[in-house]
Amino acid sequence: MPSVECNTTAAKEHVSEAERTIRTVKERIRGLLATLPFSHVPKRMKIEFVYFVILWLNAFPVKSGISQTIPPRELLMHWRLDSKKHCRVQPGTYCEVHDEPVPTNTMAWRSHEAIALGPTGNLQGSVKFYCINTGRVLKHRSFTPMPMPDRVIKRINKIGEREGQGQTFRFLTRQKQAYEWTDEVPEDNDGFQGLLEDKVEAAPYPDISAELPGVELDEEEREFQTILDKPELDFRNMAAAALHNAGIDGDEAARHPLKA
């Protein structure tokens, strides 16, 4: 692109546009990590989440960009992302990824456990997955989203903890010390209790669920009725109930079966 000029800077020189973009990317990644049930996110998953955030930031027009209607990605790639192909699964969702082994007539497993990382950005709508067993990033086209079991959460936390990764938000001073809040109000304060008693306004959209965003967990599944086989019919009890409703005694029915 000959119309693009590369303006280099000196050491320690601030670039406001780049610094503001980095801050925006960090905010989006923090928001994404807050929706995940993991306490220690592996390093490879964080890298792929950065790719995911950059992909969708470039998929929408920028106010200060070249065009107000055409996204930056479309200007370079000459095609636009499709929601039906590239929004198939939320990042961090537990999925059973369908394998396609060669040859296909063996007894090898046809699926394995993985965590969705976002779309690859190709035309077909393939999705990247983090393999729980190997720690590799795989690209597949067929998968089945499922609720997140507790054992998978423990497995991901164990991998992230072994890599020294975490998801703890702490406010530190310039001396790397925890900041002490001076305006903190204890819960037993009368002023704090008064805030809880304020009138709650009605939701503007009552039809929309008020649940927090995030991946679906196995422990949060709704109660469902188990389908059971129909019990066998007891014709003896059915006959006795019919005779009782007709006002016929059992002894009389035995003496006069035709009447019964």
Secondary structure, 3 states (H helix, E strand, C coil): CCCCCCCCCCCCCCCHHHHHHHHHHHHHHHHHHHCCCCCCCCHHHHHHHHHHHHHHHCCCCCCCCCCCCCCHHHHHHCCCCCHHHHCCCCCCCEEEEECCCCCCCCCCCCEEEEEEEEECCCCCCCEEEEECCCCCEEEECCEEECCECHHHHHHHHHHHHHCCCCCCCCCECCCCCECCCCCCCCCCCHHHHHHHCCCCCCCCCCCCCCCCCCCCEHHHCCCCCCCCCCCCCCHHHHHHHHHHHHCCCHHHHHHCCCCC
